[in-house]
Amino acid sequence: MMDRQDIDQIALRLVSLVPPGLAQAHQDLRANFQDVLAQGLRRLDLVTREEFDVQTQVLARTRAKIDELEQRVAELEAAVAHRGTP
């Protein structure tokens, strides 16, 4: 997720696009840009990289368990089929 420094850099880029005649407004615009960007990012319902990595690990363990259980079911089905043949 973007941190405060990233938001500050984007706000500075936006302020640099303001015409030089409005130099006195730069500080106000920068603060406003930072607030708008921060509010917009909060509304996006993003997760942190750490949360994403944890969920990736959980998914990998779950996938491995499913593979293991699928293999076990196939073995049991084969054993049942083998017993059923004369």
C-alpha positions as CSV (number, residue, x, y, z in Angstrom):
1,M,0.0,0.0,0.0
2,M,1.1,3.6,-0.5
3,D,2.7,5.2,2.5
4,R,2.6,8.9,3.4
5,Q,5.9,9.6,1.5
6,D,4.4,8.2,-1.7
7,I,1.3,10.4,-1.3
8,D,3.6,13.4,-0.6
9,Q,5.5,12.8,-3.8
10,I,2.4,12.6,-5.9
11,A,1.1,15.8,-4.3
12,L,4.3,17.5,-5.1
13,R,4.1,16.4,-8.7
14,L,0.5,17.8,-8.9
15,V,1.6,21.1,-7.3
16,S,4.4,21.4,-9.9
17,L,1.8,21.5,-12.6
18,V,0.2,24.6,-11.1
19,P,1.1,27.7,-13.1
20,P,3.9,29.8,-11.5
21,G,1.6,32.8,-11.0
22,L,-0.2,30.8,-8.3
23,A,3.0,30.2,-6.3
24,Q,1.4,31.4,-3.0
25,A,-1.3,28.7,-3.4
26,H,1.2,25.9,-3.8
27,Q,1.3,25.0,-0.1
28,D,-2.5,25.0,0.2
29,L,-2.8,23.0,-3.0
30,R,-0.2,20.5,-1.8
31,A,-2.1,20.0,1.5
32,N,-5.4,19.6,-0.3
33,F,-3.9,17.1,-2.8
34,Q,-2.4,15.1,0.0
35,D,-5.8,14.9,1.8
36,V,-7.7,14.0,-1.4
37,L,-5.2,11.3,-2.3
38,A,-5.2,9.8,1.2
39,Q,-9.0,9.8,1.4
40,G,-9.2,8.2,-2.1
41,L,-6.8,5.4,-1.1
42,R,-8.6,4.7,2.1
43,R,-11.9,4.2,0.2
44,L,-10.2,1.6,-2.1
45,D,-10.3,-1.0,0.7
46,L,-6.8,-2.2,0.0
47,V,-4.8,-4.7,2.1
48,T,-1.3,-4.4,3.2
49,R,1.5,-6.4,1.6
50,E,1.9,-8.3,4.8
51,E,-1.8,-9.3,4.8
52,F,-1.6,-10.3,1.2
53,D,1.5,-12.4,1.8
54,V,-0.2,-14.2,4.8
55,Q,-3.3,-15.0,2.7
56,T,-1.0,-16.3,-0.1
57,Q,0.6,-18.7,2.3
58,V,-2.8,-19.8,3.7
59,L,-4.0,-20.4,0.1
60,A,-0.8,-22.4,-0.7
61,R,-1.3,-24.6,2.4
62,T,-5.0,-25.1,1.6
63,R,-4.1,-26.1,-2.0
64,A,-1.6,-28.6,-0.7
65,K,-4.1,-30.1,1.7
66,I,-6.7,-30.3,-1.1
67,D,-4.2,-32.1,-3.4
68,E,-3.4,-34.5,-0.6
69,L,-7.1,-35.2,0.1
70,E,-7.8,-35.7,-3.6
71,Q,-5.0,-38.2,-3.8
72,R,-6.3,-40.0,-0.7
73,V,-9.8,-40.2,-2.2
74,A,-8.5,-41.5,-5.5
75,E,-6.6,-44.2,-3.5
76,L,-9.7,-45.2,-1.5
77,E,-11.8,-45.3,-4.7
78,A,-9.3,-47.5,-6.4
79,A,-9.2,-49.8,-3.4
80,V,-13.0,-50.1,-3.3
81,A,-13.1,-50.7,-7.1
82,H,-10.4,-53.4,-6.7
83,R,-12.4,-55.2,-4.0
84,G,-15.6,-55.1,-6.1
85,T,-14.1,-57.0,-9.1
86,P,-14.4,-60.8,-9.0
